[in-house]
Amino acid sequence: MDFRFTPEQEAFREEFISWLEENLPDDWDPSRYRNYDSSEELARAHKDLQRRLFEAGYAGLHYPKEYDGQGRTLMEEVIVLQTITSTCAELRMPGVITFGMAAPVILICGSEEQKREFLPKTLDGTHIWCQGFSEPNAGSDVANVSTRAVKKNGHYIVNGQKTWTSFAHIADYCILLVRTDPDAKKHKGLSYLLMDMKLPGIEVRPITQITGEQEFNELYMEDVRVPAAMLLGKEGDGWRIAITTLMFERVIGDVTMAAVYQRNIERMIQMASQSKRSGKAVIEDPIFRQQLAQAYIEVMVLKYHGLRNLSQQLQGDIPGPEGSIGKLLWSEPNQRITEAALGMQGPGSQIMGGSPWSVQDGFWQFSFLRSKGSTIEAGTSEIQRNIIGERVLGLPKDISRAVRIQ
Ligand SMILES: Cc1cc2nc3c(=O)[nH]c(=O)nc-3n(C[C@H](O)[C@H](O)[C@H](O)COP(=O)(O)OP(=O)(O)OC[C@H]3O[C@@H](n4cnc5c(N)ncnc54)[C@H](O)[C@@H]3O)c2cc1C
């Protein structure tokens, strides 16, 4: 297999790199890993860049032209995504659910009206989406969702609570999993709504994470009237559509995270070359060299796994359960890499960003703390291993789950 870009793709990549350099926000500082103090500021910068990408013809490259996409190839989309994530990943972040889940699932499962209404406004940066699946009693067991939606006079009246809803505080719309038939079997009674976050009865309460940031939220809904036309697919089809969404969620990481981690390894090498432990440059220490080599190998495995998935999608397949392999490959090494980087800093690893003594402005301290959530978000590592065992390798069902279901 030849992993190089074709001359046309290479020319497109170079053209896009020049465009991006000219169109980054004026106050963008590439040496900082966090340019915005509040999520609202970040959301504004994200929407502004997305609008400019759209106007320049770099948004929704592989989406059909009738929904304001560019009708080009997935490969060009990947080139744009990789360039953005390795140049300004922070600006892309509020769009992770929008472009990784909401847009593809609307394209595949939406009605013609829904595609025409939502895809253009998603591609041009008007809408940020959040994902309301998890609840206090429905995380790994997402089919246990108890948020109720009752159909009445052309609306679904929604009551319930979601939790860990990333970006809900800055989102315009939510892909929402609800229970429409409490008498049907657990997986069969679910439906999937597209909910306007400005509807009366919605309350968003931010949750502070271990990093100090407020990236996710509790989401309360009391008698929220969602128009019946906002049902995605058919009533009772929610489980199938939710699984399709999660498959997309699990492959987002592969193509984009490899680009981010490759950049982080360069940062790590720079740090190891400039720091000393016991009078010796860290980069000369055989243990740290071993950790650097291990980190590099893991990032390359992720990169090539991502390319394998990509070639599958280029042949027209939608992501399948093997996406769980990629999820493990981006989340678990991230924890090992950030831990190794802190080890290289020795006692200085206690110093957070903002201090004059912090190393690389506290990038590794923040990344270490944030990486803890990676093996939980988008499905825990244990759940990914169950999926790989049962649905990729065809092994017998996980006994604990089989017993619980009975
Ligand atoms: C940073 C972050 C962002 C998130 N963003 C969103 C979001 O935007 N929208 C959203 O809907 N959700 C979001 N989540 C929620 C996430 O999807 C859930 O936290 C996750 O699915 C786990 O569910 P839980 O927290 O209820 O844990 P539980 O399901 O209660 O699991 C607890 C522990 O039990 C283990 N376990 C559970 N079942 C099994 C089993 N069958 N076999 C083996 N082990 C098992 C789990 O692996 C875990 O270790 C986010 C989470 C994080 C950390």
The ligand as a Tripos MOL2 file, in Angstrom:
@<TRIPOS>MOLECULE
LIG
   53    58     1     0     0
SMALL
NO_CHARGES

@<TRIPOS>ATOM
      1 C1        -14.7670   13.8850   29.0680 C.3       1 LIG1
      2 C2        -16.0890   13.2140   28.8770 C.ar      1 LIG1
      3 C3        -16.9830   13.7070   27.9480 C.ar      1 LIG1
      4 C4        -18.2290   13.0870   27.7640 C.ar      1 LIG1
      5 N1        -19.1110   13.6440   26.8670 N.ar      1 LIG1
      6 C5        -20.3370   13.0870   26.7080 C.ar      1 LIG1
      7 C6        -21.2980   13.6910   25.8400 C.ar      1 LIG1
      8 O1        -21.0300   14.7130   25.2200 O.2       1 LIG1
      9 N2        -22.5190   13.1230   25.7320 N.ar      1 LIG1
     10 C7        -22.8590   11.9800   26.3990 C.ar      1 LIG1
     11 O2        -23.9830   11.4990   26.2150 O.2       1 LIG1
     12 N3        -21.9790   11.3880   27.2600 N.ar      1 LIG1
     13 C8        -20.7310   11.9190   27.4290 C.ar      1 LIG1
     14 N4        -19.8330   11.3500   28.3090 N.ar      1 LIG1
     15 C9        -20.2770   10.2180   29.1230 C.3       1 LIG1
     16 C10       -19.6310    8.9020   28.7470 C.3       1 LIG1
     17 O3        -20.1360    8.4030   27.5360 O.3       1 LIG1
     18 C11       -19.9240    7.9260   29.9180 C.3       1 LIG1
     19 O4        -19.2610    8.4380   31.0570 O.3       1 LIG1
     20 C12       -19.4350    6.5310   29.6270 C.3       1 LIG1
     21 O5        -20.2130    5.9230   28.6300 O.3       1 LIG1
     22 C13       -19.4410    5.6430   30.8950 C.3       1 LIG1
     23 O6        -20.6830    5.6890   31.5250 O.3       1 LIG1
     24 P1        -20.7840    5.9640   33.0980 P.3       1 LIG1
     25 O7        -19.9710    7.1900   33.3950 O.co2     1 LIG1
     26 O8        -22.2080    5.9740   33.4580 O.co2     1 LIG1
     27 O9        -20.0480    4.7410   33.7750 O.3       1 LIG1
     28 P2        -20.6800    3.2940   34.0320 P.3       1 LIG1
     29 O10       -21.3720    2.8270   32.8030 O.co2     1 LIG1
     30 O11       -21.4520    3.3280   35.2950 O.co2     1 LIG1
     31 O12       -19.3730    2.4290   34.2250 O.3       1 LIG1
     32 C14       -18.6540    2.3870   35.4750 C.3       1 LIG1
     33 C15       -17.5200    1.3740   35.3170 C.3       1 LIG1
     34 O13       -18.0650    0.0630   35.0690 O.3       1 LIG1
     35 C16       -17.5190   -0.4880   33.8710 C.3       1 LIG1
     36 N5        -18.5450   -1.2710   33.1560 N.ar      1 LIG1
     37 C17       -19.8270   -0.9220   32.9350 C.ar      1 LIG1
     38 N6        -20.4570   -1.8740   32.2230 N.ar      1 LIG1
     39 C18       -19.5470   -2.8480   31.9870 C.ar      1 LIG1
     40 C19       -19.5810   -4.1130   31.2920 C.ar      1 LIG1
     41 N7        -20.6790   -4.5590   30.6910 N.pl3     1 LIG1
     42 N8        -18.4380   -4.8450   31.2490 N.ar      1 LIG1
     43 C20       -17.2900   -4.4080   31.8360 C.ar      1 LIG1
     44 N9        -17.2100   -3.2360   32.5210 N.ar      1 LIG1
     45 C21       -18.3030   -2.4670   32.5850 C.ar      1 LIG1
     46 C22       -17.1010    0.7160   33.0440 C.3       1 LIG1
     47 O14       -16.0920    0.3780   32.1110 O.3       1 LIG1
     48 C23       -16.6060    1.6770   34.1200 C.3       1 LIG1
     49 O15       -15.2810    1.3740   34.4740 O.3       1 LIG1
     50 C24       -18.5840   11.9450   28.5170 C.ar      1 LIG1
     51 C25       -17.6700   11.4340   29.4600 C.ar      1 LIG1
     52 C26       -16.4470   12.0600   29.6400 C.ar      1 LIG1
     53 C27       -15.4960   11.4850   30.6520 C.3       1 LIG1
@<TRIPOS>BOND
     1     1     2 1
     2     2     3 ar
     3     2    52 ar
     4     3     4 ar
     5     4     5 ar
     6     4    50 ar
     7     5     6 ar
     8     6     7 ar
     9     6    13 1
    10     7     8 2
    11     7     9 ar
    12     9    10 ar
    13    10    11 2
    14    10    12 ar
    15    12    13 ar
    16    13    14 ar
    17    14    15 1
    18    14    50 ar
    19    15    16 1
    20    16    17 1
    21    16    18 1
    22    18    19 1
    23    18    20 1
    24    20    21 1
    25    20    22 1
    26    22    23 1
    27    23    24 1
    28    24    25 2
    29    24    26 1
    30    24    27 1
    31    27    28 1
    32    28    29 2
    33    28    30 1
    34    28    31 1
    35    31    32 1
    36    32    33 1
    37    33    34 1
    38    33    48 1
    39    34    35 1
    40    35    36 1
    41    35    46 1
    42    36    37 ar
    43    36    45 ar
    44    37    38 ar
    45    38    39 ar
    46    39    40 ar
    47    39    45 ar
    48    40    41 1
    49    40    42 ar
    50    42    43 ar
    51    43    44 ar
    52    44    45 ar
    53    46    47 1
    54    46    48 1
    55    48    49 1
    56    50    51 ar
    57    51    52 ar
    58    52    53 1
@<TRIPOS>SUBSTRUCTURE
     1 LIG1         1 GROUP 0 **** ****
